Amino acid sequence: MQLSVWRDLQGPIYSELLDSKVRINALFYTQQLDRLAEAVRQKRPDKTKIILQHDNAKHAAKLTKAKIQEVGWEVGASRE
């Protein structure tokens, strides 16, 4: 099993328990971003500016970049 957790300074916002056979490709990642965006709207309705901090290579895909732009978020600098 894999646990995918999305959080901010206040704590967890969204999580998914995934089968270990699930491959997290750009399409799956963008679908997760849609679910995350909905969770952010519900749990943090006062937040107008979201900066996504992530280290995965999945964010480099054109599909993922387009999704991040679609939901109106920015990407923070990598910590690497």
PDB file of N, CA, C and O in Angstrom:
ATOM      1  N   MET A   1       0.835  -1.184   0.000  1.00  0.00           N
ATOM      2  CA  MET A   1       0.000   0.000   0.000  1.00  0.00           C
ATOM      3  C   MET A   1       0.883   1.251   0.000  1.00  0.00           C
ATOM      4  O   MET A   1       2.007   1.249   0.502  1.00  0.00           O
ATOM      5  N   GLN A   2       0.337   2.302  -0.575  1.00  0.00           N
ATOM      6  CA  GLN A   2       1.002   3.600  -0.588  1.00  0.00           C
ATOM      7  C   GLN A   2       0.038   4.623   0.020  1.00  0.00           C
ATOM      8  O   GLN A   2      -1.173   4.538  -0.180  1.00  0.00           O
ATOM      9  N   LEU A   3       0.571   5.560   0.743  1.00  0.00           N
ATOM     10  CA  LEU A   3      -0.247   6.630   1.295  1.00  0.00           C
ATOM     11  C   LEU A   3       0.197   7.944   0.666  1.00  0.00           C
ATOM     12  O   LEU A   3       1.363   8.326   0.754  1.00  0.00           O
ATOM     13  N   SER A   4      -0.729   8.613   0.046  1.00  0.00           N
ATOM     14  CA  SER A   4      -0.470   9.916  -0.558  1.00  0.00           C
ATOM     15  C   SER A   4      -1.147  10.959   0.325  1.00  0.00           C
ATOM     16  O   SER A   4      -2.365  10.932   0.502  1.00  0.00           O
ATOM     17  N   VAL A   5      -0.358  11.878   0.879  1.00  0.00           N
ATOM     18  CA  VAL A   5      -0.887  12.875   1.812  1.00  0.00           C
ATOM     19  C   VAL A   5      -0.551  14.277   1.308  1.00  0.00           C
ATOM     20  O   VAL A   5       0.584  14.559   0.924  1.00  0.00           O
ATOM     21  N   TRP A   6      -1.547  15.138   1.317  1.00  0.00           N
ATOM     22  CA  TRP A   6      -1.386  16.537   0.946  1.00  0.00           C
ATOM     23  C   TRP A   6      -1.735  17.361   2.175  1.00  0.00           C
ATOM     24  O   TRP A   6      -2.784  17.155   2.785  1.00  0.00           O
ATOM     25  N   ARG A   7      -0.860  18.295   2.544  1.00  0.00           N
ATOM     26  CA  ARG A   7      -1.072  19.049   3.779  1.00  0.00           C
ATOM     27  C   ARG A   7      -0.595  20.482   3.610  1.00  0.00           C
ATOM     28  O   ARG A   7       0.088  20.821   2.643  1.00  0.00           O
ATOM     29  N   ASP A   8      -0.968  21.309   4.566  1.00  0.00           N
ATOM     30  CA  ASP A   8      -0.429  22.659   4.663  1.00  0.00           C
ATOM     31  C   ASP A   8       0.029  22.866   6.101  1.00  0.00           C
ATOM     32  O   ASP A   8       0.110  21.908   6.869  1.00  0.00           O
ATOM     33  N   LEU A   9       0.326  24.095   6.467  1.00  0.00           N
ATOM     34  CA  LEU A   9       0.818  24.364   7.819  1.00  0.00           C
ATOM     35  C   LEU A   9      -0.205  24.047   8.906  1.00  0.00           C
ATOM     36  O   LEU A   9       0.162  23.837  10.062  1.00  0.00           O
ATOM     37  N   GLN A  10      -1.470  24.013   8.546  1.00  0.00           N
ATOM     38  CA  GLN A  10      -2.524  23.715   9.518  1.00  0.00           C
ATOM     39  C   GLN A  10      -2.758  22.215   9.687  1.00  0.00           C
ATOM     40  O   GLN A  10      -3.425  21.800  10.635  1.00  0.00           O
ATOM     41  N   GLY A  11      -2.223  21.404   8.788  1.00  0.00           N
ATOM     42  CA  GLY A  11      -2.408  19.958   8.889  1.00  0.00           C
ATOM     43  C   GLY A  11      -2.864  19.341   7.582  1.00  0.00           C
ATOM     44  O   GLY A  11      -2.858  19.999   6.542  1.00  0.00           O
ATOM     45  N   PRO A  12      -3.262  18.068   7.632  1.00  0.00           N
ATOM     46  CA  PRO A  12      -3.671  17.350   6.420  1.00  0.00           C
ATOM     47  C   PRO A  12      -4.895  17.991   5.760  1.00  0.00           C
ATOM     48  O   PRO A  12      -5.816  18.457   6.432  1.00  0.00           O
ATOM     49  N   ILE A  13      -4.875  17.998   4.426  1.00  0.00           N
ATOM     50  CA  ILE A  13      -6.007  18.495   3.651  1.00  0.00           C
ATOM     51  C   ILE A  13      -6.665  17.343   2.905  1.00  0.00           C
ATOM     52  O   ILE A  13      -7.891  17.248   2.850  1.00  0.00           O
ATOM     53  N   TYR A  14      -5.851  16.475   2.338  1.00  0.00           N
ATOM     54  CA  TYR A  14      -6.381  15.373   1.530  1.00  0.00           C
ATOM     55  C   TYR A  14      -5.399  14.212   1.587  1.00  0.00           C
ATOM     56  O   TYR A  14      -4.185  14.412   1.599  1.00  0.00           O
ATOM     57  N   SER A  15      -5.935  12.999   1.622  1.00  0.00           N
ATOM     58  CA  SER A  15      -5.070  11.818   1.574  1.00  0.00           C
ATOM     59  C   SER A  15      -5.777  10.705   0.823  1.00  0.00           C
ATOM     60  O   SER A  15      -7.005  10.665   0.748  1.00  0.00           O
ATOM     61  N   GLU A  16      -4.983   9.809   0.270  1.00  0.00           N
ATOM     62  CA  GLU A  16      -5.489   8.645  -0.451  1.00  0.00           C
ATOM     63  C   GLU A  16      -4.625   7.453  -0.098  1.00  0.00           C
ATOM     64  O   GLU A  16      -3.399   7.555  -0.049  1.00  0.00           O
ATOM     65  N   LEU A  17      -5.266   6.328   0.147  1.00  0.00           N
ATOM     66  CA  LEU A  17      -4.557   5.074   0.332  1.00  0.00           C
ATOM     67  C   LEU A  17      -4.599   4.354  -1.003  1.00  0.00           C
ATOM     68  O   LEU A  17      -5.675   4.042  -1.514  1.00  0.00           O
ATOM     69  N   LEU A  18      -3.431   4.091  -1.565  1.00  0.00           N
ATOM     70  CA  LEU A  18      -3.334   3.516  -2.905  1.00  0.00           C
ATOM     71  C   LEU A  18      -2.791   2.098  -2.850  1.00  0.00           C
ATOM     72  O   LEU A  18      -1.959   1.764  -2.007  1.00  0.00           O
ATOM     73  N   ASP A  19      -3.272   1.284  -3.751  1.00  0.00           N
ATOM     74  CA  ASP A  19      -2.719  -0.051  -3.909  1.00  0.00           C
ATOM     75  C   ASP A  19      -1.260   0.086  -4.338  1.00  0.00           C
ATOM     76  O   ASP A  19      -0.909   1.017  -5.062  1.00  0.00           O
ATOM     77  N   SER A  20      -0.433  -0.817  -3.904  1.00  0.00           N
ATOM     78  CA  SER A  20       1.000  -0.735  -4.231  1.00  0.00           C
ATOM     79  C   SER A  20       1.258  -0.880  -5.728  1.00  0.00           C
ATOM     80  O   SER A  20       2.342  -0.537  -6.202  1.00  0.00           O
ATOM     81  N   LYS A  21       0.282  -1.380  -6.475  1.00  0.00           N
ATOM     82  CA  LYS A  21       0.453  -1.551  -7.925  1.00  0.00           C
ATOM     83  C   LYS A  21       0.113  -0.285  -8.710  1.00  0.00           C
ATOM     84  O   LYS A  21       0.361  -0.219  -9.914  1.00  0.00           O
ATOM     85  N   VAL A  22      -0.445   0.705  -8.047  1.00  0.00           N
ATOM     86  CA  VAL A  22      -0.808   1.951  -8.726  1.00  0.00           C
ATOM     87  C   VAL A  22       0.456   2.682  -9.151  1.00  0.00           C
ATOM     88  O   VAL A  22       1.365   2.899  -8.350  1.00  0.00           O
ATOM     89  N   ARG A  23       0.496   3.057 -10.427  1.00  0.00           N
ATOM     90  CA  ARG A  23       1.614   3.852 -10.943  1.00  0.00           C
ATOM     91  C   ARG A  23       1.169   5.304 -10.980  1.00  0.00           C
ATOM     92  O   ARG A  23       0.146   5.642 -11.575  1.00  0.00           O
ATOM     93  N   ILE A  24       1.943   6.143 -10.346  1.00  0.00           N
ATOM     94  CA  ILE A  24       1.584   7.560 -10.304  1.00  0.00           C
ATOM     95  C   ILE A  24       2.246   8.255 -11.491  1.00  0.00           C
ATOM     96  O   ILE A  24       3.385   8.716 -11.419  1.00  0.00           O
ATOM     97  N   ASN A  25       1.484   8.311 -12.589  1.00  0.00           N
ATOM     98  CA  ASN A  25       1.956   9.001 -13.784  1.00  0.00           C
ATOM     99  C   ASN A  25       1.293  10.379 -13.846  1.00  0.00           C
ATOM    100  O   ASN A  25       0.559  10.762 -12.935  1.00  0.00           O
ATOM    101  N   ALA A  26       1.553  11.107 -14.908  1.00  0.00           N
ATOM    102  CA  ALA A  26       1.031  12.476 -15.010  1.00  0.00           C
ATOM    103  C   ALA A  26      -0.491  12.505 -14.985  1.00  0.00           C
ATOM    104  O   ALA A  26      -1.075  13.390 -14.359  1.00  0.00           O
ATOM    105  N   LEU A  27      -1.146  11.559 -15.653  1.00  0.00           N
ATOM    106  CA  LEU A  27      -2.608  11.537 -15.673  1.00  0.00           C
ATOM    107  C   LEU A  27      -3.164  11.295 -14.269  1.00  0.00           C
ATOM    108  O   LEU A  27      -4.068  12.005 -13.830  1.00  0.00           O
ATOM    109  N   PHE A  28      -2.635  10.308 -13.573  1.00  0.00           N
ATOM    110  CA  PHE A  28      -3.094  10.022 -12.210  1.00  0.00           C
ATOM    111  C   PHE A  28      -2.837  11.226 -11.306  1.00  0.00           C
ATOM    112  O   PHE A  28      -3.689  11.596 -10.498  1.00  0.00           O
ATOM    113  N   TYR A  29      -1.665  11.832 -11.448  1.00  0.00           N
ATOM    114  CA  TYR A  29      -1.291  12.980 -10.612  1.00  0.00           C
ATOM    115  C   TYR A  29      -2.246  14.154 -10.825  1.00  0.00           C
ATOM    116  O   TYR A  29      -2.646  14.810  -9.863  1.00  0.00           O
ATOM    117  N   THR A  30      -2.614  14.423 -12.083  1.00  0.00           N
ATOM    118  CA  THR A  30      -3.542  15.529 -12.345  1.00  0.00           C
ATOM    119  C   THR A  30      -4.928  15.223 -11.784  1.00  0.00           C
ATOM    120  O   THR A  30      -5.631  16.131 -11.340  1.00  0.00           O
ATOM    121  N   GLN A  31      -5.322  13.956 -11.801  1.00  0.00           N
ATOM    122  CA  GLN A  31      -6.600  13.579 -11.195  1.00  0.00           C
ATOM    123  C   GLN A  31      -6.545  13.799  -9.684  1.00  0.00           C
ATOM    124  O   GLN A  31      -7.524  14.238  -9.080  1.00  0.00           O
ATOM    125  N   GLN A  32      -5.411  13.495  -9.084  1.00  0.00           N
ATOM    126  CA  GLN A  32      -5.236  13.769  -7.653  1.00  0.00           C
ATOM    127  C   GLN A  32      -5.307  15.272  -7.386  1.00  0.00           C
ATOM    128  O   GLN A  32      -5.899  15.701  -6.395  1.00  0.00           O
ATOM    129  N   LEU A  33      -4.708  16.067  -8.265  1.00  0.00           N
ATOM    130  CA  LEU A  33      -4.747  17.521  -8.087  1.00  0.00           C
ATOM    131  C   LEU A  33      -6.179  18.043  -8.126  1.00  0.00           C
ATOM    132  O   LEU A  33      -6.522  18.971  -7.394  1.00  0.00           O
ATOM    133  N   ASP A  34      -7.026  17.445  -8.984  1.00  0.00           N
ATOM    134  CA  ASP A  34      -8.443  17.830  -9.002  1.00  0.00           C
ATOM    135  C   ASP A  34      -9.100  17.541  -7.657  1.00  0.00           C
ATOM    136  O   ASP A  34      -9.830  18.376  -7.123  1.00  0.00           O
ATOM    137  N   ARG A  35      -8.836  16.351  -7.112  1.00  0.00           N
ATOM    138  CA  ARG A  35      -9.419  15.987  -5.816  1.00  0.00           C
ATOM    139  C   ARG A  35      -8.860  16.878  -4.703  1.00  0.00           C
ATOM    140  O   ARG A  35      -9.586  17.272  -3.790  1.00  0.00           O
ATOM    141  N   LEU A  36      -7.579  17.186  -4.787  1.00  0.00           N
ATOM    142  CA  LEU A  36      -6.962  18.086  -3.815  1.00  0.00           C
ATOM    143  C   LEU A  36      -7.571  19.481  -3.900  1.00  0.00           C
ATOM    144  O   LEU A  36      -7.866  20.093  -2.873  1.00  0.00           O
ATOM    145  N   ALA A  37      -7.760  19.984  -5.112  1.00  0.00           N
ATOM    146  CA  ALA A  37      -8.337  21.322  -5.288  1.00  0.00           C
ATOM    147  C   ALA A  37      -9.721  21.399  -4.651  1.00  0.00           C
ATOM    148  O   ALA A  37     -10.060  22.402  -4.021  1.00  0.00           O
ATOM    149  N   GLU A  38     -10.519  20.350  -4.810  1.00  0.00           N
ATOM    150  CA  GLU A  38     -11.845  20.322  -4.188  1.00  0.00           C
ATOM    151  C   GLU A  38     -11.724  20.309  -2.666  1.00  0.00           C
ATOM    152  O   GLU A  38     -12.470  21.007  -1.978  1.00  0.00           O
ATOM    153  N   ALA A  39     -10.792  19.523  -2.142  1.00  0.00           N
ATOM    154  CA  ALA A  39     -10.581  19.467  -0.690  1.00  0.00           C
ATOM    155  C   ALA A  39     -10.126  20.824  -0.152  1.00  0.00           C
ATOM    156  O   ALA A  39     -10.551  21.236   0.927  1.00  0.00           O
ATOM    157  N   VAL A  40      -9.270  21.516  -0.894  1.00  0.00           N
ATOM    158  CA  VAL A  40      -8.811  22.854  -0.477  1.00  0.00           C
ATOM    159  C   VAL A  40      -9.994  23.816  -0.441  1.00  0.00           C
ATOM    160  O   VAL A  40     -10.135  24.591   0.505  1.00  0.00           O
ATOM    161  N   ARG A  41     -10.851  23.770  -1.473  1.00  0.00           N
ATOM    162  CA  ARG A  41     -12.030  24.654  -1.498  1.00  0.00           C
ATOM    163  C   ARG A  41     -12.939  24.404  -0.292  1.00  0.00           C
ATOM    164  O   ARG A  41     -13.509  25.341   0.266  1.00  0.00           O
ATOM    165  N   GLN A  42     -13.069  23.140   0.103  1.00  0.00           N
ATOM    166  CA  GLN A  42     -13.945  22.800   1.229  1.00  0.00           C
ATOM    167  C   GLN A  42     -13.302  23.106   2.582  1.00  0.00           C
ATOM    168  O   GLN A  42     -13.959  23.641   3.475  1.00  0.00           O
ATOM    169  N   LYS A  43     -12.030  22.769   2.735  1.00  0.00           N
ATOM    170  CA  LYS A  43     -11.380  22.878   4.043  1.00  0.00           C
ATOM    171  C   LYS A  43     -10.679  24.208   4.291  1.00  0.00           C
ATOM    172  O   LYS A  43     -10.481  24.598   5.442  1.00  0.00           O
ATOM    173  N   ARG A  44     -10.304  24.900   3.232  1.00  0.00           N
ATOM    174  CA  ARG A  44      -9.606  26.184   3.363  1.00  0.00           C
ATOM    175  C   ARG A  44     -10.258  27.217   2.442  1.00  0.00           C
ATOM    176  O   ARG A  44      -9.581  27.784   1.584  1.00  0.00           O
ATOM    177  N   PRO A  45     -11.558  27.471   2.604  1.00  0.00           N
ATOM    178  CA  PRO A  45     -12.266  28.363   1.681  1.00  0.00           C
ATOM    179  C   PRO A  45     -11.741  29.798   1.684  1.00  0.00           C
ATOM    180  O   PRO A  45     -11.968  30.537   0.726  1.00  0.00           O
ATOM    181  N   ASP A  46     -11.049  30.196   2.739  1.00  0.00           N
ATOM    182  CA  ASP A  46     -10.523  31.560   2.828  1.00  0.00           C
ATOM    183  C   ASP A  46      -9.197  31.731   2.094  1.00  0.00           C
ATOM    184  O   ASP A  46      -8.723  32.856   1.937  1.00  0.00           O
ATOM    185  N   LYS A  47      -8.599  30.647   1.650  1.00  0.00           N
ATOM    186  CA  LYS A  47      -7.302  30.720   0.965  1.00  0.00           C
ATOM    187  C   LYS A  47      -7.504  31.099  -0.498  1.00  0.00           C
ATOM    188  O   LYS A  47      -8.205  30.410  -1.239  1.00  0.00           O
ATOM    189  N   THR A  48      -6.882  32.197  -0.902  1.00  0.00           N
ATOM    190  CA  THR A  48      -7.004  32.643  -2.288  1.00  0.00           C
ATOM    191  C   THR A  48      -5.733  32.403  -3.085  1.00  0.00           C
ATOM    192  O   THR A  48      -5.770  32.368  -4.315  1.00  0.00           O
ATOM    193  N   LYS A  49      -4.612  32.238  -2.400  1.00  0.00           N
ATOM    194  CA  LYS A  49      -3.350  31.994  -3.094  1.00  0.00           C
ATOM    195  C   LYS A  49      -2.758  30.683  -2.578  1.00  0.00           C
ATOM    196  O   LYS A  49      -2.446  30.549  -1.395  1.00  0.00           O
ATOM    197  N   ILE A  50      -2.611  29.733  -3.479  1.00  0.00           N
ATOM    198  CA  ILE A  50      -2.054  28.428  -3.132  1.00  0.00           C
ATOM    199  C   ILE A  50      -0.715  28.281  -3.839  1.00  0.00           C
ATOM    200  O   ILE A  50      -0.621  28.480  -5.050  1.00  0.00           O
ATOM    201  N   ILE A  51       0.315  27.934  -3.088  1.00  0.00           N
ATOM    202  CA  ILE A  51       1.627  27.638  -3.663  1.00  0.00           C
ATOM    203  C   ILE A  51       1.898  26.165  -3.402  1.00  0.00           C
ATOM    204  O   ILE A  51       2.032  25.742  -2.253  1.00  0.00           O
ATOM    205  N   LEU A  52       1.977  25.399  -4.462  1.00  0.00           N
ATOM    206  CA  LEU A  52       2.171  23.959  -4.374  1.00  0.00           C
ATOM    207  C   LEU A  52       3.659  23.650  -4.274  1.00  0.00           C
ATOM    208  O   LEU A  52       4.440  24.030  -5.146  1.00  0.00           O
ATOM    209  N   GLN A  53       4.041  22.968  -3.222  1.00  0.00           N
ATOM    210  CA  GLN A  53       5.438  22.559  -3.021  1.00  0.00           C
ATOM    211  C   GLN A  53       5.496  21.053  -3.208  1.00  0.00           C
ATOM    212  O   GLN A  53       4.927  20.303  -2.414  1.00  0.00           O
ATOM    213  N   HIS A  54       6.175  20.611  -4.243  1.00  0.00           N
ATOM    214  CA  HIS A  54       6.306  19.171  -4.464  1.00  0.00           C
ATOM    215  C   HIS A  54       7.643  18.861  -5.107  1.00  0.00           C
ATOM    216  O   HIS A  54       8.228  19.692  -5.801  1.00  0.00           O
ATOM    217  N   ASP A  55       8.117  17.645  -4.862  1.00  0.00           N
ATOM    218  CA  ASP A  55       9.443  17.253  -5.328  1.00  0.00           C
ATOM    219  C   ASP A  55       9.412  16.177  -6.408  1.00  0.00           C
ATOM    220  O   ASP A  55      10.460  15.807  -6.936  1.00  0.00           O
ATOM    221  N   ASN A  56       8.241  15.677  -6.741  1.00  0.00           N
ATOM    222  CA  ASN A  56       8.147  14.586  -7.708  1.00  0.00           C
ATOM    223  C   ASN A  56       8.404  15.058  -9.126  1.00  0.00           C
ATOM    224  O   ASN A  56       8.153  16.216  -9.459  1.00  0.00           O
ATOM    225  N   ALA A  57       8.897  14.171  -9.948  1.00  0.00           N
ATOM    226  CA  ALA A  57       9.109  14.471 -11.363  1.00  0.00           C
ATOM    227  C   ALA A  57       7.782  14.643 -12.091  1.00  0.00           C
ATOM    228  O   ALA A  57       7.747  15.241 -13.166  1.00  0.00           O
ATOM    229  N   LYS A  58       6.688  14.130 -11.528  1.00  0.00           N
ATOM    230  CA  LYS A  58       5.387  14.196 -12.186  1.00  0.00           C
ATOM    231  C   LYS A  58       4.963  15.632 -12.480  1.00  0.00           C
ATOM    232  O   LYS A  58       4.202  15.875 -13.416  1.00  0.00           O
ATOM    233  N   HIS A  59       5.448  16.579 -11.689  1.00  0.00           N
ATOM    234  CA  HIS A  59       5.036  17.961 -11.903  1.00  0.00           C
ATOM    235  C   HIS A  59       5.640  18.554 -13.165  1.00  0.00           C
ATOM    236  O   HIS A  59       5.189  19.607 -13.616  1.00  0.00           O
ATOM    237  N   ALA A  60       6.641  17.915 -13.748  1.00  0.00           N
ATOM    238  CA  ALA A  60       7.296  18.450 -14.936  1.00  0.00           C
ATOM    239  C   ALA A  60       6.510  18.153 -16.211  1.00  0.00           C
ATOM    240  O   ALA A  60       6.754  18.778 -17.243  1.00  0.00           O
ATOM    241  N   ALA A  61       5.579  17.218 -16.155  1.00  0.00           N
ATOM    242  CA  ALA A  61       4.802  16.864 -17.337  1.00  0.00           C
ATOM    243  C   ALA A  61       3.923  18.040 -17.765  1.00  0.00           C
ATOM    244  O   ALA A  61       3.403  18.778 -16.928  1.00  0.00           O
ATOM    245  N   LYS A  62       3.765  18.203 -19.082  1.00  0.00           N
ATOM    246  CA  LYS A  62       2.937  19.292 -19.606  1.00  0.00           C
ATOM    247  C   LYS A  62       1.513  19.213 -19.071  1.00  0.00           C
ATOM    248  O   LYS A  62       0.909  20.234 -18.744  1.00  0.00           O
ATOM    249  N   LEU A  63       0.980  17.997 -18.984  1.00  0.00           N
ATOM    250  CA  LEU A  63      -0.375  17.795 -18.484  1.00  0.00           C
ATOM    251  C   LEU A  63      -0.513  18.311 -17.054  1.00  0.00           C
ATOM    252  O   LEU A  63      -1.501  18.960 -16.711  1.00  0.00           O
ATOM    253  N   THR A  64       0.478  18.018 -16.233  1.00  0.00           N
ATOM    254  CA  THR A  64       0.446  18.451 -14.838  1.00  0.00           C
ATOM    255  C   THR A  64       0.593  19.964 -14.731  1.00  0.00           C
ATOM    256  O   THR A  64      -0.112  20.602 -13.950  1.00  0.00           O
ATOM    257  N   LYS A  65       1.497  20.537 -15.506  1.00  0.00           N
ATOM    258  CA  LYS A  65       1.663  21.994 -15.488  1.00  0.00           C
ATOM    259  C   LYS A  65       0.369  22.692 -15.887  1.00  0.00           C
ATOM    260  O   LYS A  65      -0.007  23.706 -15.299  1.00  0.00           O
ATOM    261  N   ALA A  66      -0.312  22.140 -16.895  1.00  0.00           N
ATOM    262  CA  ALA A  66      -1.579  22.721 -17.341  1.00  0.00           C
ATOM    263  C   ALA A  66      -2.635  22.637 -16.242  1.00  0.00           C
ATOM    264  O   ALA A  66      -3.404  23.579 -16.050  1.00  0.00           O
ATOM    265  N   LYS A  67      -2.679  21.512 -15.516  1.00  0.00           N
ATOM    266  CA  LYS A  67      -3.662  21.346 -14.438  1.00  0.00           C
ATOM    267  C   LYS A  67      -3.391  22.340 -13.306  1.00  0.00           C
ATOM    268  O   LYS A  67      -4.324  22.943 -12.776  1.00  0.00           O
ATOM    269  N   ILE A  68      -2.131  22.511 -12.938  1.00  0.00           N
ATOM    270  CA  ILE A  68      -1.782  23.452 -11.867  1.00  0.00           C
ATOM    271  C   ILE A  68      -2.200  24.866 -12.262  1.00  0.00           C
ATOM    272  O   ILE A  68      -2.704  25.626 -11.435  1.00  0.00           O
ATOM    273  N   GLN A  69      -1.990  25.209 -13.517  1.00  0.00           N
ATOM    274  CA  GLN A  69      -2.404  26.522 -14.004  1.00  0.00           C
ATOM    275  C   GLN A  69      -3.931  26.630 -14.011  1.00  0.00           C
ATOM    276  O   GLN A  69      -4.487  27.672 -13.662  1.00  0.00           O
ATOM    277  N   GLU A  70      -4.606  25.546 -14.412  1.00  0.00           N
ATOM    278  CA  GLU A  70      -6.074  25.535 -14.465  1.00  0.00           C
ATOM    279  C   GLU A  70      -6.703  25.804 -13.096  1.00  0.00           C
ATOM    280  O   GLU A  70      -7.684  26.540 -12.996  1.00  0.00           O
ATOM    281  N   VAL A  71      -6.143  25.212 -12.051  1.00  0.00           N
ATOM    282  CA  VAL A  71      -6.711  25.419 -10.711  1.00  0.00           C
ATOM    283  C   VAL A  71      -6.228  26.720 -10.072  1.00  0.00           C
ATOM    284  O   VAL A  71      -6.666  27.076  -8.977  1.00  0.00           O
ATOM    285  N   GLY A  72      -5.325  27.430 -10.754  1.00  0.00           N
ATOM    286  CA  GLY A  72      -4.908  28.750 -10.292  1.00  0.00           C
ATOM    287  C   GLY A  72      -3.846  28.762  -9.214  1.00  0.00           C
ATOM    288  O   GLY A  72      -3.754  29.713  -8.438  1.00  0.00           O
ATOM    289  N   TRP A  73      -3.043  27.712  -9.158  1.00  0.00           N
ATOM    290  CA  TRP A  73      -2.000  27.627  -8.145  1.00  0.00           C
ATOM    291  C   TRP A  73      -0.652  28.023  -8.725  1.00  0.00           C
ATOM    292  O   TRP A  73      -0.483  28.090  -9.942  1.00  0.00           O
ATOM    293  N   GLU A  74       0.301  28.283  -7.845  1.00  0.00           N
ATOM    294  CA  GLU A  74       1.692  28.517  -8.222  1.00  0.00           C
ATOM    295  C   GLU A  74       2.505  27.323  -7.743  1.00  0.00           C
ATOM    296  O   GLU A  74       2.069  26.581  -6.862  1.00  0.00           O
ATOM    297  N   VAL A  75       3.679  27.141  -8.319  1.00  0.00           N
ATOM    298  CA  VAL A  75       4.584  26.086  -7.863  1.00  0.00           C
ATOM    299  C   VAL A  75       5.735  26.743  -7.135  1.00  0.00           C
ATOM    300  O   VAL A  75       6.397  27.630  -7.673  1.00  0.00           O
ATOM    301  N   GLY A  76       5.974  26.304  -5.908  1.00  0.00           N
ATOM    302  CA  GLY A  76       7.086  26.816  -5.118  1.00  0.00           C
ATOM    303  C   GLY A  76       8.394  26.215  -5.584  1.00  0.00           C
ATOM    304  O   GLY A  76       8.401  25.191  -6.267  1.00  0.00           O
ATOM    305  N   ALA A  77       9.482  26.833  -5.227  1.00  0.00           N
ATOM    306  CA  ALA A  77      10.811  26.328  -5.584  1.00  0.00           C
ATOM    307  C   ALA A  77      11.050  24.980  -4.925  1.00  0.00           C
ATOM    308  O   ALA A  77      10.636  24.746  -3.790  1.00  0.00           O
ATOM    309  N   SER A  78      11.715  24.109  -5.641  1.00  0.00           N
ATOM    310  CA  SER A  78      12.042  22.785  -5.110  1.00  0.00           C
ATOM    311  C   SER A  78      13.025  22.917  -3.964  1.00  0.00           C
ATOM    312  O   SER A  78      13.881  23.803  -3.965  1.00  0.00           O
ATOM    313  N   ARG A  79      12.899  22.030  -2.983  1.00  0.00           N
ATOM    314  CA  ARG A  79      13.803  22.054  -1.838  1.00  0.00           C
ATOM    315  C   ARG A  79      15.070  21.271  -2.112  1.00  0.00           C
ATOM    316  O   ARG A  79      15.933  21.176  -1.240  1.00  0.00           O
ATOM    317  N   GLU A  80      15.201  20.717  -3.285  1.00  0.00           N
ATOM    318  CA  GLU A  80      16.390  19.918  -3.618  1.00  0.00           C
ATOM    319  C   GLU A  80      17.590  20.789  -3.872  1.00  0.00           C
ATOM    320  O   GLU A  80      18.672  20.280  -4.164  1.00  0.00           O
TER     321      GLU A  80
END
